[in-house]
Amino acid sequence: MKRRHTVPPENLELMEEIDRTKNKIESARNHFEQVVDPTLIDCYIYELKAAQLRYQFLLRRFKLLEEL
């Protein structure tokens, strides 16, 4: 009989945050591709970079929790 692997609540919350961050990355990328104003281009570059860095942080944190 296979034992079911249950995901701890903190991992579920982290997975949801990872999904939200992926959506922010996609949103910033879409906005970046649509704008022509140089100020908005800069804005979305920073927004995209910030979301990507957060995504990397969350993935590292998730991997650490999975190892426990």
N, CA, C and O atoms as a Tripos MOL2 file, in Angstrom:
@<TRIPOS>MOLECULE
protein
  272   271    68     0     0
PROTEIN
NO_CHARGES

@<TRIPOS>ATOM
      1 N           0.8410   -1.1710    0.0000 N.3       1 MET1
      2 CA          0.0000    0.0000    0.0000 C.3       1 MET1
      3 C           0.8930    1.2440    0.0000 C.2       1 MET1
      4 O           1.8340    1.3450    0.7870 O.2       1 MET1
      5 N           0.5830    2.1920   -0.8980 N.am      2 LYS2
      6 CA          1.3670    3.4160   -0.9930 C.3       2 LYS2
      7 C           0.9690    4.3800    0.1120 C.2       2 LYS2
      8 O          -0.2040    4.5280    0.4550 O.2       2 LYS2
      9 N           1.9720    5.0150    0.6420 N.am      3 ARG3
     10 CA          1.7370    6.0210    1.6700 C.3       3 ARG3
     11 C           1.5780    7.3720    0.9880 C.2       3 ARG3
     12 O           2.4120    7.7690    0.1750 O.2       3 ARG3
     13 N           0.5260    8.0600    1.3170 N.am      4 ARG4
     14 CA          0.2800    9.3680    0.7020 C.3       4 ARG4
     15 C           1.1740   10.4130    1.3280 C.2       4 ARG4
     16 O           1.3230   10.4880    2.5470 O.2       4 ARG4
     17 N           1.7560   11.2060    0.4730 N.am      5 HIS5
     18 CA          2.6250   12.2920    0.9270 C.3       5 HIS5
     19 C           1.7570   13.5220    1.1580 C.2       5 HIS5
     20 O           1.1520   14.0480    0.2230 O.2       5 HIS5
     21 N           1.6980   13.9770    2.4010 N.am      6 THR6
     22 CA          0.9350   15.1850    2.6930 C.3       6 THR6
     23 C           1.8780   16.3810    2.6940 C.2       6 THR6
     24 O           3.0050   16.3140    3.1830 O.2       6 THR6
     25 N           1.3870   17.4540    2.1420 N.am      7 VAL7
     26 CA          2.1840   18.6730    2.0470 C.3       7 VAL7
     27 C           1.9030   19.5310    3.2780 C.2       7 VAL7
     28 O           0.7480   19.8470    3.5650 O.2       7 VAL7
     29 N           2.9450   19.9050    4.0000 N.am      8 PRO8
     30 CA          2.7490   20.7720    5.1730 C.3       8 PRO8
     31 C           2.1110   22.1040    4.7820 C.2       8 PRO8
     32 O           2.3370   22.5960    3.6760 O.2       8 PRO8
     33 N           1.3160   22.6920    5.6780 N.am      9 PRO9
     34 CA          0.6330   23.9610    5.3600 C.3       9 PRO9
     35 C           1.5840   25.0780    4.9310 C.2       9 PRO9
     36 O           1.2520   25.8610    4.0410 O.2       9 PRO9
     37 N           2.7630   25.1600    5.5510 N.am     10 GLU10
     38 CA          3.6970   26.2280    5.1680 C.3      10 GLU10
     39 C           4.1800   26.0450    3.7300 C.2      10 GLU10
     40 O           4.4520   27.0230    3.0340 O.2      10 GLU10
     41 N           4.2840   24.7810    3.2830 N.am     11 ASN11
     42 CA          4.6750   24.5310    1.8970 C.3      11 ASN11
     43 C           3.5500   24.9250    0.9390 C.2      11 ASN11
     44 O           3.8030   25.4550   -0.1430 O.2      11 ASN11
     45 N           2.3100   24.6630    1.3450 N.am     12 LEU12
     46 CA          1.1770   25.0530    0.5020 C.3      12 LEU12
     47 C           1.1200   26.5630    0.3440 C.2      12 LEU12
     48 O           0.9050   27.0670   -0.7580 O.2      12 LEU12
     49 N           1.3090   27.2830    1.4330 N.am     13 GLU13
     50 CA          1.3160   28.7500    1.3740 C.3      13 GLU13
     51 C           2.4450   29.2450    0.4870 C.2      13 GLU13
     52 O           2.2720   30.1780   -0.2970 O.2      13 GLU13
     53 N           3.5910   28.6170    0.6190 N.am     14 LEU14
     54 CA          4.7430   29.0000   -0.1860 C.3      14 LEU14
     55 C           4.4820   28.7140   -1.6690 C.2      14 LEU14
     56 O           4.8450   29.5160   -2.5290 O.2      14 LEU14
     57 N           3.8620   27.5860   -1.9620 N.am     15 MET15
     58 CA          3.5270   27.2470   -3.3490 C.3      15 MET15
     59 C           2.5520   28.2760   -3.9300 C.2      15 MET15
     60 O           2.6720   28.6560   -5.0950 O.2      15 MET15
     61 N           1.5980   28.7200   -3.1280 N.am     16 GLU16
     62 CA          0.6560   29.7390   -3.5870 C.3      16 GLU16
     63 C           1.3750   31.0570   -3.8450 C.2      16 GLU16
     64 O           1.0780   31.7480   -4.8190 O.2      16 GLU16
     65 N           2.3130   31.4030   -2.9820 N.am     17 GLU17
     66 CA          3.0870   32.6350   -3.1730 C.3      17 GLU17
     67 C           3.9560   32.5330   -4.4270 C.2      17 GLU17
     68 O           4.1210   33.5140   -5.1520 O.2      17 GLU17
     69 N           4.5010   31.3630   -4.6780 N.am     18 ILE18
     70 CA          5.2870   31.1450   -5.9050 C.3      18 ILE18
     71 C           4.4000   31.3520   -7.1250 C.2      18 ILE18
     72 O           4.8220   31.9910   -8.0900 O.2      18 ILE18
     73 N           3.1780   30.8230   -7.1010 N.am     19 ASP19
     74 CA          2.2480   31.0090   -8.2180 C.3      19 ASP19
     75 C           1.8920   32.4830   -8.4140 C.2      19 ASP19
     76 O           1.8510   32.9690   -9.5440 O.2      19 ASP19
     77 N           1.6360   33.1900   -7.3150 N.am     20 ARG20
     78 CA          1.3250   34.6210   -7.4140 C.3      20 ARG20
     79 C           2.5090   35.3880   -8.0180 C.2      20 ARG20
     80 O           2.3250   36.2950   -8.8300 O.2      20 ARG20
     81 N           3.7020   35.0150   -7.6140 N.am     21 THR21
     82 CA          4.8960   35.6920   -8.1220 C.3      21 THR21
     83 C           5.1000   35.3940   -9.6020 C.2      21 THR21
     84 O           5.4960   36.2750  -10.3650 O.2      21 THR21
     85 N           4.8320   34.1560  -10.0120 N.am     22 LYS22
     86 CA          4.9160   33.8260  -11.4410 C.3      22 LYS22
     87 C           3.9270   34.6700  -12.2390 C.2      22 LYS22
     88 O           4.2360   35.1190  -13.3430 O.2      22 LYS22
     89 N           2.7410   34.8820  -11.6790 N.am     23 ASN23
     90 CA          1.7480   35.7320  -12.3470 C.3      23 ASN23
     91 C           2.2290   37.1740  -12.4400 C.2      23 ASN23
     92 O           1.9990   37.8380  -13.4510 O.2      23 ASN23
     93 N           2.8950   37.6640  -11.3980 N.am     24 LYS24
     94 CA          3.4370   39.0230  -11.4280 C.3      24 LYS24
     95 C           4.5150   39.1570  -12.5040 C.2      24 LYS24
     96 O           4.5910   40.1730  -13.1950 O.2      24 LYS24
     97 N           5.3430   38.1230  -12.6380 N.am     25 ILE25
     98 CA          6.3790   38.1340  -13.6760 C.3      25 ILE25
     99 C           5.7250   38.2150  -15.0520 C.2      25 ILE25
    100 O           6.1250   39.0220  -15.8900 O.2      25 ILE25
    101 N           4.7320   37.3870  -15.2750 N.am     26 GLU26
    102 CA          4.0440   37.3670  -16.5710 C.3      26 GLU26
    103 C           3.3420   38.6990  -16.8420 C.2      26 GLU26
    104 O           3.3660   39.2030  -17.9640 O.2      26 GLU26
    105 N           2.7240   39.2570  -15.8150 N.am     27 SER27
    106 CA          2.0420   40.5380  -15.9650 C.3      27 SER27
    107 C           3.0310   41.6540  -16.3110 C.2      27 SER27
    108 O           2.7830   42.4490  -17.2180 O.2      27 SER27
    109 N           4.1410   41.7090  -15.5910 N.am     28 ALA28
    110 CA          5.1530   42.7350  -15.8590 C.3      28 ALA28
    111 C           5.7270   42.5660  -17.2640 C.2      28 ALA28
    112 O           5.9730   43.5530  -17.9580 O.2      28 ALA28
    113 N           5.9370   41.3320  -17.6780 N.am     29 ARG29
    114 CA          6.4610   41.0720  -19.0230 C.3      29 ARG29
    115 C           5.4630   41.5430  -20.0830 C.2      29 ARG29
    116 O           5.8460   42.1640  -21.0750 O.2      29 ARG29
    117 N           4.1890   41.2430  -19.8660 N.am     30 ASN30
    118 CA          3.1630   41.6690  -20.8240 C.3      30 ASN30
    119 C           3.0690   43.1920  -20.8960 C.2      30 ASN30
    120 O           2.9810   43.7590  -21.9850 O.2      30 ASN30
    121 N           3.0890   43.8550  -19.7370 N.am     31 HIS31
    122 CA          3.0430   45.3120  -19.7370 C.3      31 HIS31
    123 C           4.2700   45.8940  -20.4360 C.2      31 HIS31
    124 O           4.1570   46.8380  -21.2180 O.2      31 HIS31
    125 N           5.4260   45.3310  -20.1520 N.am     32 PHE32
    126 CA          6.6680   45.8010  -20.7680 C.3      32 PHE32
    127 C           6.5840   45.7350  -22.2930 C.2      32 PHE32
    128 O           7.0410   46.6410  -22.9900 O.2      32 PHE32
    129 N           5.9970   44.6580  -22.7970 N.am     33 GLU33
    130 CA          5.8970   44.4790  -24.2490 C.3      33 GLU33
    131 C           4.8950   45.4300  -24.8890 C.2      33 GLU33
    132 O           4.9400   45.6580  -26.0980 O.2      33 GLU33
    133 N           3.9860   45.9900  -24.0820 N.am     34 GLN34
    134 CA          2.9320   46.8530  -24.6220 C.3      34 GLN34
    135 C           3.2750   48.3450  -24.6060 C.2      34 GLN34
    136 O           2.7580   49.1080  -25.4220 O.2      34 GLN34
    137 N           4.1360   48.7600  -23.6910 N.am     35 VAL35
    138 CA          4.3580   50.1980  -23.5140 C.3      35 VAL35
    139 C           5.4040   50.7460  -24.4630 C.2      35 VAL35
    140 O           6.2740   50.0250  -24.9520 O.2      35 VAL35
    141 N           5.2940   52.0520  -24.7110 N.am     36 VAL36
    142 CA          6.2880   52.7340  -25.5480 C.3      36 VAL36
    143 C           6.9380   53.9040  -24.8100 C.2      36 VAL36
    144 O           8.0040   54.3770  -25.2050 O.2      36 VAL36
    145 N           6.2960   54.3650  -23.7420 N.am     37 ASP37
    146 CA          6.8400   55.4770  -22.9730 C.3      37 ASP37
    147 C           8.1000   55.0210  -22.2260 C.2      37 ASP37
    148 O           8.0590   54.0170  -21.5150 O.2      37 ASP37
    149 N           9.2120   55.7410  -22.3770 N.am     38 PRO38
    150 CA         10.4700   55.3250  -21.7400 C.3      38 PRO38
    151 C          10.3790   55.1780  -20.2170 C.2      38 PRO38
    152 O          11.0150   54.2990  -19.6360 O.2      38 PRO38
    153 N           9.5990   56.0270  -19.5850 N.am     39 THR39
    154 CA          9.4610   55.9360  -18.1290 C.3      39 THR39
    155 C           8.7570   54.6420  -17.7400 C.2      39 THR39
    156 O           9.1590   53.9720  -16.7880 O.2      39 THR39
    157 N           7.7140   54.2950  -18.4710 N.am     40 LEU40
    158 CA          6.9920   53.0480  -18.1810 C.3      40 LEU40
    159 C           7.8310   51.8270  -18.5320 C.2      40 LEU40
    160 O           7.7360   50.7950  -17.8680 O.2      40 LEU40
    161 N           8.6440   51.9380  -19.5610 N.am     41 ILE41
    162 CA          9.5500   50.8330  -19.9010 C.3      41 ILE41
    163 C          10.4720   50.5650  -18.7220 C.2      41 ILE41
    164 O          10.6460   49.4170  -18.3120 O.2      41 ILE41
    165 N          11.0670   51.6290  -18.1730 N.am     42 ASP42
    166 CA         11.9370   51.4810  -16.9950 C.3      42 ASP42
    167 C          11.1700   50.8810  -15.8210 C.2      42 ASP42
    168 O          11.6680   49.9940  -15.1270 O.2      42 ASP42
    169 N           9.9590   51.3750  -15.6110 N.am     43 CYS43
    170 CA          9.1260   50.8820  -14.5130 C.3      43 CYS43
    171 C           8.9200   49.3740  -14.6170 C.2      43 CYS43
    172 O           9.0900   48.6540  -13.6340 O.2      43 CYS43
    173 N           8.5600   48.9010  -15.7900 N.am     44 TYR44
    174 CA          8.2860   47.4680  -15.9430 C.3      44 TYR44
    175 C           9.5560   46.6200  -15.9350 C.2      44 TYR44
    176 O           9.5200   45.4490  -15.5560 O.2      44 TYR44
    177 N          10.6730   47.2050  -16.3520 N.am     45 ILE45
    178 CA         11.9470   46.4900  -16.2220 C.3      45 ILE45
    179 C          12.2420   46.2400  -14.7460 C.2      45 ILE45
    180 O          12.5970   45.1260  -14.3600 O.2      45 ILE45
    181 N          12.0950   47.2750  -13.9230 N.am     46 TYR46
    182 CA         12.3370   47.1220  -12.4800 C.3      46 TYR46
    183 C          11.3340   46.1730  -11.8440 C.2      46 TYR46
    184 O          11.6960   45.3520  -11.0010 O.2      46 TYR46
    185 N          10.0700   46.2850  -12.2510 N.am     47 GLU47
    186 CA          9.0360   45.4140  -11.7060 C.3      47 GLU47
    187 C           9.3110   43.9470  -12.0640 C.2      47 GLU47
    188 O           9.1560   43.0530  -11.2320 O.2      47 GLU47
    189 N           9.7160   43.7220  -13.3050 N.am     48 LEU48
    190 CA         10.0350   42.3700  -13.7520 C.3      48 LEU48
    191 C          11.2350   41.8120  -13.0010 C.2      48 LEU48
    192 O          11.2080   40.6660  -12.5540 O.2      48 LEU48
    193 N          12.2800   42.6080  -12.8610 N.am     49 LYS49
    194 CA         13.4800   42.1630  -12.1570 C.3      49 LYS49
    195 C          13.1720   41.8420  -10.6990 C.2      49 LYS49
    196 O          13.6410   40.8350  -10.1690 O.2      49 LYS49
    197 N          12.3800   42.7000  -10.0500 N.am     50 ALA50
    198 CA         12.0210   42.4720   -8.6450 C.3      50 ALA50
    199 C          11.2260   41.1740   -8.4930 C.2      50 ALA50
    200 O          11.4730   40.3990   -7.5700 O.2      50 ALA50
    201 N          10.2910   40.9420   -9.3800 N.am     51 ALA51
    202 CA          9.4820   39.7200   -9.3090 C.3      51 ALA51
    203 C          10.3500   38.4820   -9.5690 C.2      51 ALA51
    204 O          10.1590   37.4480   -8.9280 O.2      51 ALA51
    205 N          11.2910   38.5830  -10.4960 N.am     52 GLN52
    206 CA         12.1780   37.4530  -10.7780 C.3      52 GLN52
    207 C          13.0590   37.1350   -9.5690 C.2      52 GLN52
    208 O          13.2690   35.9670   -9.2430 O.2      52 GLN52
    209 N          13.5700   38.1650   -8.9110 N.am     53 LEU53
    210 CA         14.3980   37.9470   -7.7220 C.3      53 LEU53
    211 C          13.5760   37.3200   -6.5980 C.2      53 LEU53
    212 O          14.0520   36.4300   -5.8920 O.2      53 LEU53
    213 N          12.3460   37.7890   -6.4380 N.am     54 ARG54
    214 CA         11.4680   37.2110   -5.4160 C.3      54 ARG54
    215 C          11.1740   35.7520   -5.7340 C.2      54 ARG54
    216 O          11.1530   34.9110   -4.8350 O.2      54 ARG54
    217 N          10.9500   35.4500   -6.9920 N.am     55 TYR55
    218 CA         10.6820   34.0800   -7.4300 C.3      55 TYR55
    219 C          11.8690   33.1680   -7.0960 C.2      55 TYR55
    220 O          11.6840   32.0630   -6.5860 O.2      55 TYR55
    221 N          13.0690   33.6330   -7.3840 N.am     56 GLN56
    222 CA         14.2690   32.8450   -7.0630 C.3      56 GLN56
    223 C          14.3790   32.6060   -5.5630 C.2      56 GLN56
    224 O          14.6910   31.4980   -5.1290 O.2      56 GLN56
    225 N          14.1230   33.6420   -4.7730 N.am     57 PHE57
    226 CA         14.1540   33.5220   -3.3120 C.3      57 PHE57
    227 C          13.1380   32.4850   -2.8300 C.2      57 PHE57
    228 O          13.4620   31.6270   -2.0090 O.2      57 PHE57
    229 N          11.9180   32.5690   -3.3410 N.am     58 LEU58
    230 CA         10.8650   31.6430   -2.9230 C.3      58 LEU58
    231 C          11.1940   30.2040   -3.3040 C.2      58 LEU58
    232 O          10.9330   29.2810   -2.5330 O.2      58 LEU58
    233 N          11.7600   30.0120   -4.4780 N.am     59 LEU59
    234 CA         12.1450   28.6560   -4.8890 C.3      59 LEU59
    235 C          13.2240   28.0780   -3.9790 C.2      59 LEU59
    236 O          13.1640   26.9090   -3.5980 O.2      59 LEU59
    237 N          14.2100   28.9040   -3.6320 N.am     60 ARG60
    238 CA         15.2610   28.4280   -2.7130 C.3      60 ARG60
    239 C          14.6510   28.0480   -1.3620 C.2      60 ARG60
    240 O          14.9920   27.0200   -0.7770 O.2      60 ARG60
    241 N          13.7530   28.8900   -0.8870 N.am     61 ARG61
    242 CA         13.0970   28.6260    0.3920 C.3      61 ARG61
    243 C          12.2700   27.3390    0.3290 C.2      61 ARG61
    244 O          12.2780   26.5430    1.2680 O.2      61 ARG61
    245 N          11.5620   27.1450   -0.7760 N.am     62 PHE62
    246 CA         10.7520   25.9310   -0.9410 C.3      62 PHE62
    247 C          11.6460   24.6890   -0.9460 C.2      62 PHE62
    248 O          11.3190   23.6860   -0.3110 O.2      62 PHE62
    249 N          12.7530   24.7550   -1.6480 N.am     63 LYS63
    250 CA         13.6750   23.6110   -1.6940 C.3      63 LYS63
    251 C          14.2190   23.2760   -0.3060 C.2      63 LYS63
    252 O          14.3600   22.1070    0.0520 O.2      63 LYS63
    253 N          14.5190   24.3050    0.4600 N.am     64 LEU64
    254 CA         15.0000   24.0690    1.8240 C.3      64 LEU64
    255 C          13.9370   23.3830    2.6760 C.2      64 LEU64
    256 O          14.2520   22.4640    3.4320 O.2      64 LEU64
    257 N          12.7000   23.8120    2.5650 N.am     65 LEU65
    258 CA         11.6210   23.1910    3.3170 C.3      65 LEU65
    259 C          11.3810   21.7420    2.8840 C.2      65 LEU65
    260 O          11.0490   20.8910    3.7090 O.2      65 LEU65
    261 N          11.5470   21.4740    1.6160 N.am     66 GLU66
    262 CA         11.3540   20.1290    1.0950 C.3      66 GLU66
    263 C          12.4310   19.1690    1.6280 C.2      66 GLU66
    264 O          12.1880   17.9720    1.7760 O.2      66 GLU66
    265 N          13.6030   19.7040    1.9070 N.am     67 GLU67
    266 CA         14.7010   18.8580    2.3960 C.3      67 GLU67
    267 C          14.5170   18.4550    3.8460 C.2      67 GLU67
    268 O          15.1150   17.4800    4.3000 O.2      67 GLU67
    269 N          13.7010   19.1900    4.5730 N.am     68 LEU68
    270 CA         13.4930   18.8830    5.9970 C.3      68 LEU68
    271 C          12.6720   17.6400    6.2000 C.2      68 LEU68
    272 O          12.4110   17.2510    7.3380 O.2      68 LEU68
@<TRIPOS>BOND
     1     1     2 1
     2     2     3 1
     3     3     4 2
     4     3     5 am
     5     5     6 1
     6     6     7 1
     7     7     8 2
     8     7     9 am
     9     9    10 1
    10    10    11 1
    11    11    12 2
    12    11    13 am
    13    13    14 1
    14    14    15 1
    15    15    16 2
    16    15    17 am
    17    17    18 1
    18    18    19 1
    19    19    20 2
    20    19    21 am
    21    21    22 1
    22    22    23 1
    23    23    24 2
    24    23    25 am
    25    25    26 1
    26    26    27 1
    27    27    28 2
    28    27    29 am
    29    29    30 1
    30    30    31 1
    31    31    32 2
    32    31    33 am
    33    33    34 1
    34    34    35 1
    35    35    36 2
    36    35    37 am
    37    37    38 1
    38    38    39 1
    39    39    40 2
    40    39    41 am
    41    41    42 1
    42    42    43 1
    43    43    44 2
    44    43    45 am
    45    45    46 1
    46    46    47 1
    47    47    48 2
    48    47    49 am
    49    49    50 1
    50    50    51 1
    51    51    52 2
    52    51    53 am
    53    53    54 1
    54    54    55 1
    55    55    56 2
    56    55    57 am
    57    57    58 1
    58    58    59 1
    59    59    60 2
    60    59    61 am
    61    61    62 1
    62    62    63 1
    63    63    64 2
    64    63    65 am
    65    65    66 1
    66    66    67 1
    67    67    68 2
    68    67    69 am
    69    69    70 1
    70    70    71 1
    71    71    72 2
    72    71    73 am
    73    73    74 1
    74    74    75 1
    75    75    76 2
    76    75    77 am
    77    77    78 1
    78    78    79 1
    79    79    80 2
    80    79    81 am
    81    81    82 1
    82    82    83 1
    83    83    84 2
    84    83    85 am
    85    85    86 1
    86    86    87 1
    87    87    88 2
    88    87    89 am
    89    89    90 1
    90    90    91 1
    91    91    92 2
    92    91    93 am
    93    93    94 1
    94    94    95 1
    95    95    96 2
    96    95    97 am
    97    97    98 1
    98    98    99 1
    99    99   100 2
   100    99   101 am
   101   101   102 1
   102   102   103 1
   103   103   104 2
   104   103   105 am
   105   105   106 1
   106   106   107 1
   107   107   108 2
   108   107   109 am
   109   109   110 1
   110   110   111 1
   111   111   112 2
   112   111   113 am
   113   113   114 1
   114   114   115 1
   115   115   116 2
   116   115   117 am
   117   117   118 1
   118   118   119 1
   119   119   120 2
   120   119   121 am
   121   121   122 1
   122   122   123 1
   123   123   124 2
   124   123   125 am
   125   125   126 1
   126   126   127 1
   127   127   128 2
   128   127   129 am
   129   129   130 1
   130   130   131 1
   131   131   132 2
   132   131   133 am
   133   133   134 1
   134   134   135 1
   135   135   136 2
   136   135   137 am
   137   137   138 1
   138   138   139 1
   139   139   140 2
   140   139   141 am
   141   141   142 1
   142   142   143 1
   143   143   144 2
   144   143   145 am
   145   145   146 1
   146   146   147 1
   147   147   148 2
   148   147   149 am
   149   149   150 1
   150   150   151 1
   151   151   152 2
   152   151   153 am
   153   153   154 1
   154   154   155 1
   155   155   156 2
   156   155   157 am
   157   157   158 1
   158   158   159 1
   159   159   160 2
   160   159   161 am
   161   161   162 1
   162   162   163 1
   163   163   164 2
   164   163   165 am
   165   165   166 1
   166   166   167 1
   167   167   168 2
   168   167   169 am
   169   169   170 1
   170   170   171 1
   171   171   172 2
   172   171   173 am
   173   173   174 1
   174   174   175 1
   175   175   176 2
   176   175   177 am
   177   177   178 1
   178   178   179 1
   179   179   180 2
   180   179   181 am
   181   181   182 1
   182   182   183 1
   183   183   184 2
   184   183   185 am
   185   185   186 1
   186   186   187 1
   187   187   188 2
   188   187   189 am
   189   189   190 1
   190   190   191 1
   191   191   192 2
   192   191   193 am
   193   193   194 1
   194   194   195 1
   195   195   196 2
   196   195   197 am
   197   197   198 1
   198   198   199 1
   199   199   200 2
   200   199   201 am
   201   201   202 1
   202   202   203 1
   203   203   204 2
   204   203   205 am
   205   205   206 1
   206   206   207 1
   207   207   208 2
   208   207   209 am
   209   209   210 1
   210   210   211 1
   211   211   212 2
   212   211   213 am
   213   213   214 1
   214   214   215 1
   215   215   216 2
   216   215   217 am
   217   217   218 1
   218   218   219 1
   219   219   220 2
   220   219   221 am
   221   221   222 1
   222   222   223 1
   223   223   224 2
   224   223   225 am
   225   225   226 1
   226   226   227 1
   227   227   228 2
   228   227   229 am
   229   229   230 1
   230   230   231 1
   231   231   232 2
   232   231   233 am
   233   233   234 1
   234   234   235 1
   235   235   236 2
   236   235   237 am
   237   237   238 1
   238   238   239 1
   239   239   240 2
   240   239   241 am
   241   241   242 1
   242   242   243 1
   243   243   244 2
   244   243   245 am
   245   245   246 1
   246   246   247 1
   247   247   248 2
   248   247   249 am
   249   249   250 1
   250   250   251 1
   251   251   252 2
   252   251   253 am
   253   253   254 1
   254   254   255 1
   255   255   256 2
   256   255   257 am
   257   257   258 1
   258   258   259 1
   259   259   260 2
   260   259   261 am
   261   261   262 1
   262   262   263 1
   263   263   264 2
   264   263   265 am
   265   265   266 1
   266   266   267 1
   267   267   268 2
   268   267   269 am
   269   269   270 1
   270   270   271 1
   271   271   272 2
@<TRIPOS>SUBSTRUCTURE
     1 MET1         2 RESIDUE 1 A MET
     2 LYS2         6 RESIDUE 1 A LYS
     3 ARG3        10 RESIDUE 1 A ARG
     4 ARG4        14 RESIDUE 1 A ARG
     5 HIS5        18 RESIDUE 1 A HIS
     6 THR6        22 RESIDUE 1 A THR
     7 VAL7        26 RESIDUE 1 A VAL
     8 PRO8        30 RESIDUE 1 A PRO
     9 PRO9        34 RESIDUE 1 A PRO
    10 GLU10       38 RESIDUE 1 A GLU
    11 ASN11       42 RESIDUE 1 A ASN
    12 LEU12       46 RESIDUE 1 A LEU
    13 GLU13       50 RESIDUE 1 A GLU
    14 LEU14       54 RESIDUE 1 A LEU
    15 MET15       58 RESIDUE 1 A MET
    16 GLU16       62 RESIDUE 1 A GLU
    17 GLU17       66 RESIDUE 1 A GLU
    18 ILE18       70 RESIDUE 1 A ILE
    19 ASP19       74 RESIDUE 1 A ASP
    20 ARG20       78 RESIDUE 1 A ARG
    21 THR21       82 RESIDUE 1 A THR
    22 LYS22       86 RESIDUE 1 A LYS
    23 ASN23       90 RESIDUE 1 A ASN
    24 LYS24       94 RESIDUE 1 A LYS
    25 ILE25       98 RESIDUE 1 A ILE
    26 GLU26      102 RESIDUE 1 A GLU
    27 SER27      106 RESIDUE 1 A SER
    28 ALA28      110 RESIDUE 1 A ALA
    29 ARG29      114 RESIDUE 1 A ARG
    30 ASN30      118 RESIDUE 1 A ASN
    31 HIS31      122 RESIDUE 1 A HIS
    32 PHE32      126 RESIDUE 1 A PHE
    33 GLU33      130 RESIDUE 1 A GLU
    34 GLN34      134 RESIDUE 1 A GLN
    35 VAL35      138 RESIDUE 1 A VAL
    36 VAL36      142 RESIDUE 1 A VAL
    37 ASP37      146 RESIDUE 1 A ASP
    38 PRO38      150 RESIDUE 1 A PRO
    39 THR39      154 RESIDUE 1 A THR
    40 LEU40      158 RESIDUE 1 A LEU
    41 ILE41      162 RESIDUE 1 A ILE
    42 ASP42      166 RESIDUE 1 A ASP
    43 CYS43      170 RESIDUE 1 A CYS
    44 TYR44      174 RESIDUE 1 A TYR
    45 ILE45      178 RESIDUE 1 A ILE
    46 TYR46      182 RESIDUE 1 A TYR
    47 GLU47      186 RESIDUE 1 A GLU
    48 LEU48      190 RESIDUE 1 A LEU
    49 LYS49      194 RESIDUE 1 A LYS
    50 ALA50      198 RESIDUE 1 A ALA
    51 ALA51      202 RESIDUE 1 A ALA
    52 GLN52      206 RESIDUE 1 A GLN
    53 LEU53      210 RESIDUE 1 A LEU
    54 ARG54      214 RESIDUE 1 A ARG
    55 TYR55      218 RESIDUE 1 A TYR
    56 GLN56      222 RESIDUE 1 A GLN
    57 PHE57      226 RESIDUE 1 A PHE
    58 LEU58      230 RESIDUE 1 A LEU
    59 LEU59      234 RESIDUE 1 A LEU
    60 ARG60      238 RESIDUE 1 A ARG
    61 ARG61      242 RESIDUE 1 A ARG
    62 PHE62      246 RESIDUE 1 A PHE
    63 LYS63      250 RESIDUE 1 A LYS
    64 LEU64      254 RESIDUE 1 A LEU
    65 LEU65      258 RESIDUE 1 A LEU
    66 GLU66      262 RESIDUE 1 A GLU
    67 GLU67      266 RESIDUE 1 A GLU
    68 LEU68      270 RESIDUE 1 A LEU
